């Protein structure tokens, strides 16, 4: 995570945007009166939204945690994929 003031951010906008998109860096742009802004990549943003959705209900959270526990306990099995036949 990088914190930079507004003036520095503006002077090096392309560099900061490249760092965000290429290195998945988070940039905090500091402003007066603590009206800061956070810049993240679109990919990171979409990932956050997906995680919020998946963890958004207790049922989903419980199911994911049970699946994780089963995987860690060695209860997972690999299966061959079955190709769908063309109709």
C-alpha atoms as a printed R data frame, in Angstrom:
   type eleno elety resid chain resno       x       y       z
1  ATOM     1    CA   UNK     A     1   0.000   0.000   0.000
2  ATOM     2    CA   UNK     A     2   1.309   3.401  -0.984
3  ATOM     3    CA   UNK     A     3   0.145   6.727   0.442
4  ATOM     4    CA   UNK     A     4   0.773   9.837  -1.603
5  ATOM     5    CA   UNK     A     5  -0.555  13.375  -1.349
6  ATOM     6    CA   UNK     A     6  -2.778  14.811  -4.048
7  ATOM     7    CA   UNK     A     7  -0.078  16.969  -5.648
8  ATOM     8    CA   UNK     A     8   2.409  14.102  -5.901
9  ATOM     9    CA   UNK     A     9  -0.304  11.811  -7.203
10 ATOM    10    CA   UNK     A    10  -1.308  14.269  -9.916
11 ATOM    11    CA   UNK     A    11   2.323  14.766 -10.997
12 ATOM    12    CA   UNK     A    12   2.873  11.016 -11.350
13 ATOM    13    CA   UNK     A    13  -0.625   9.882 -12.301
14 ATOM    14    CA   UNK     A    14   0.416   7.471 -15.070
15 ATOM    15    CA   UNK     A    15   3.092   5.880 -12.898
16 ATOM    16    CA   UNK     A    16   0.642   5.331 -10.039
17 ATOM    17    CA   UNK     A    17  -2.019   3.946 -12.362
18 ATOM    18    CA   UNK     A    18   0.522   1.551 -13.896
19 ATOM    19    CA   UNK     A    19   1.606   0.428 -10.422
20 ATOM    20    CA   UNK     A    20  -2.019  -0.217  -9.466
21 ATOM    21    CA   UNK     A    21  -2.865  -2.217 -12.579
22 ATOM    22    CA   UNK     A    22   0.418  -4.058 -13.121
23 ATOM    23    CA   UNK     A    23   1.479  -4.743  -9.521
24 ATOM    24    CA   UNK     A    24  -1.943  -4.786  -7.833
25 ATOM    25    CA   UNK     A    25  -0.749  -2.003  -5.554
26 ATOM    26    CA   UNK     A    26  -3.255   0.023  -3.554
27 ATOM    27    CA   UNK     A    27  -2.714   3.782  -3.611
28 ATOM    28    CA   UNK     A    28  -4.174   6.069  -0.977
29 ATOM    29    CA   UNK     A    29  -4.381   9.659  -2.142
30 ATOM    30    CA   UNK     A    30  -4.276  11.842   0.949
31 ATOM    31    CA   UNK     A    31  -6.245  15.084   0.971
32 ATOM    32    CA   UNK     A    32  -7.054  17.868   3.392
33 ATOM    33    CA   UNK     A    33  -9.526  17.197   6.184
34 ATOM    34    CA   UNK     A    34  -8.918  13.463   5.853
35 ATOM    35    CA   UNK     A    35 -10.990  13.249   2.637
36 ATOM    36    CA   UNK     A    36  -8.717  10.538   1.290
37 ATOM    37    CA   UNK     A    37  -9.329   8.432  -1.798
38 ATOM    38    CA   UNK     A    38  -8.240   4.843  -2.446
39 ATOM    39    CA   UNK     A    39  -7.240   3.654  -5.920
40 ATOM    40    CA   UNK     A    40  -7.334  -0.053  -6.745
41 ATOM    41    CA   UNK     A    41  -7.394  -1.925 -10.034
42 ATOM    42    CA   UNK     A    42 -10.678  -2.948 -11.635
43 ATOM    43    CA   UNK     A    43  -9.648  -6.590 -11.233
44 ATOM    44    CA   UNK     A    44  -9.102  -6.091  -7.495
45 ATOM    45    CA   UNK     A    45 -12.403  -4.248  -7.198
46 ATOM    46    CA   UNK     A    46 -14.321  -7.010  -8.989
47 ATOM    47    CA   UNK     A    47 -12.637  -9.620  -6.783
48 ATOM    48    CA   UNK     A    48 -13.703  -7.692  -3.677
49 ATOM    49    CA   UNK     A    49 -17.302  -7.540  -4.900
50 ATOM    50    CA   UNK     A    50 -17.327 -11.262  -5.609
51 ATOM    51    CA   UNK     A    51 -15.944 -12.044  -2.146
52 ATOM    52    CA   UNK     A    52 -18.492  -9.751  -0.513
53 ATOM    53    CA   UNK     A    53 -21.256 -11.579  -2.378
54 ATOM    54    CA   UNK     A    54 -19.923 -15.030  -1.469
55 ATOM    55    CA   UNK     A    55 -19.511 -14.107   2.184
56 ATOM    56    CA   UNK     A    56 -22.656 -11.979   2.228
57 ATOM    57    CA   UNK     A    57 -24.948 -14.565   3.795
58 ATOM    58    CA   UNK     A    58 -24.356 -16.849   6.740
59 ATOM    59    CA   UNK     A    59 -25.411 -19.867   4.660
60 ATOM    60    CA   UNK     A    60 -22.801 -19.139   1.970
61 ATOM    61    CA   UNK     A    61 -20.118 -18.453   4.562
62 ATOM    62    CA   UNK     A    62 -20.879 -21.657   6.469
63 ATOM    63    CA   UNK     A    63 -20.884 -23.733   3.252
64 ATOM    64    CA   UNK     A    64 -17.508 -22.277   2.179
65 ATOM    65    CA   UNK     A    65 -15.956 -22.858   5.607
66 ATOM    66    CA   UNK     A    66 -17.237 -26.467   5.680
67 ATOM    67    CA   UNK     A    67 -15.794 -27.056   2.205
68 ATOM    68    CA   UNK     A    68 -12.478 -25.579   3.304
69 ATOM    69    CA   UNK     A    69 -12.410 -27.805   6.386
70 ATOM    70    CA   UNK     A    70 -13.111 -30.885   4.261
71 ATOM    71    CA   UNK     A    71 -10.299 -29.958   1.874
72 ATOM    72    CA   UNK     A    72  -7.849 -29.412   4.738
73 ATOM    73    CA   UNK     A    73  -8.884 -32.748   6.278
74 ATOM    74    CA   UNK     A    74  -8.017 -34.528   3.040
75 ATOM    75    CA   UNK     A    75 -11.607 -35.359   2.170
76 ATOM    76    CA   UNK     A    76 -11.365 -33.953  -1.362
77 ATOM    77    CA   UNK     A    77 -11.207 -36.182  -4.421
78 ATOM    78    CA   UNK     A    78 -10.255 -35.456  -8.021
79 ATOM    79    CA   UNK     A    79 -12.642 -36.527 -10.743
80 ATOM    80    CA   UNK     A    80 -12.213 -36.732 -14.489
81 ATOM    81    CA   UNK     A    81 -14.388 -34.300 -16.374
82 ATOM    82    CA   UNK     A    82 -17.038 -35.759 -18.604
83 ATOM    83    CA   UNK     A    83 -17.279 -34.146 -22.024
84 ATOM    84    CA   UNK     A    84 -20.782 -33.083 -22.978
85 ATOM    85    CA   UNK     A    85 -22.047 -34.620 -26.181
86 ATOM    86    CA   UNK     A    86 -23.073 -32.329 -29.026
87 ATOM    87    CA   UNK     A    87 -26.753 -32.437 -29.730
